[in-house]
Every structure is written in structure tokens, then in C-alpha cells.
Amino acid sequence: MSGTSTLSADERRRLRRYERAVDRMMPMQRAIFLGHVVEDLTYPELADKHDISIIEVECHMWRALAQVDDYSTKKTRPWWQFWRR
């Protein structure tokens, strides 16, 4: 097993929460989020790639980050806020 690292149980749980958050994103949010985080694209590059404005890229990124935050911190929102995003 040289060169490989093993994850602790806590790290595996955290990774699953992040994966679940990304899996449940809307398709455009996921594309913007992964484009910025994984492909290291800038907001203007993402806007050109998806033919949307930079403001729309910011909105998609904000929503994606909020979803990752919700899943990573296991926040529970009051019942009246479930429909809000």
C-alpha cells in the first residue's frame, strides 16, 4: 500500500457528505461548482463556457456553496425555511 493513504471513518463520512451535496445540486450549479473547484476556471471563463453572465455564475456558485455548507455542517433548518434556497 505504498503511496496510498487511508481515510479515517470521520474523513470518509465527511467525504460522503460532500459527494452527496454535489450529487444533489442542480445540473448548472454542479457544472459551475466543479468547473471552478476542479477545473480551476475563473468566473469569466465559466460564463463564456456556459453562455451565461458572470452574475449568473456568481448566483450558481453561491447556491452550490450554500448546499455544500448545509450538507457539511448538518444544519437543520426550521420547517418554514425548507422551501427557501
C-alpha positions in Angstrom: 0.0 0.0 0.0 2.9 2.4 -0.6 1.8 5.7 -2.0 -1.9 5.4 -0.9 -3.4 7.0 2.1 -6.3 5.5 4.1 -9.0 7.7 5.4 -10.4 7.6 8.9 -14.0 6.8 9.5 -14.7 10.5 10.2 -13.0 11.6 7.0 -15.0 9.0 5.0 -18.2 10.3 6.4 -17.2 13.9 5.6 -16.3 12.9 2.1 -19.7 11.2 1.6 -21.5 14.3 2.8 -19.6 16.4 0.3 -20.3 13.9 -2.5 -24.0 13.8 -1.6 -24.1 17.6 -1.7 -22.6 17.7 -5.2 -24.8 14.9 -6.4 -27.9 16.8 -5.3 -27.0 20.1 -6.9 -29.0 21.3 -9.9 -27.1 20.5 -13.1 -25.9 24.0 -13.8 -24.9 24.6 -10.2 -22.9 21.3 -10.3 -21.2 22.3 -13.6 -20.3 25.8 -12.3 -19.1 24.4 -8.9 -17.0 21.6 -10.4 -15.7 23.9 -13.2 -14.4 26.4 -10.6 -13.2 23.9 -7.9 -11.9 21.0 -10.0 -11.0 22.6 -13.4 -9.9 25.8 -11.7 -11.8 28.0 -14.2 -12.4 31.7 -13.4 -15.9 33.1 -13.3 -15.5 34.9 -16.7 -14.3 31.6 -18.2 -17.3 29.7 -16.8 -19.6 32.4 -18.1 -18.2 32.0 -21.6 -18.2 28.2 -21.4 -21.9 28.1 -20.4 -23.1 31.2 -22.3 -24.4 33.0 -19.2 -23.5 36.2 -17.4 -20.9 36.5 -14.7 -23.7 37.4 -12.3 -25.4 34.2 -13.1 -22.2 32.3 -12.5 -21.9 34.0 -9.1 -25.5 33.0 -8.2 -25.0 29.4 -9.2 -21.7 29.3 -7.2 -23.4 30.9 -4.2 -26.2 28.3 -4.2 -23.7 25.5 -4.7 -21.6 26.6 -1.8 -24.7 27.0 0.4 -25.7 23.5 -0.4 -22.2 22.2 0.4 -22.3 24.1 3.6 -25.7 22.7 4.5 -24.5 19.1 4.0 -21.1 19.5 5.6 -22.3 21.1 8.8 -25.5 19.1 9.0 -27.6 22.2 9.6 -31.2 21.6 10.4 -33.4 24.5 9.3 -36.8 25.4 10.8 -39.7 23.8 8.9 -40.7 27.1 7.4 -37.4 27.6 5.6 -37.3 24.2 3.8 -38.7 25.8 0.6 -36.2 28.6 0.6 -32.8 28.4 -1.1 
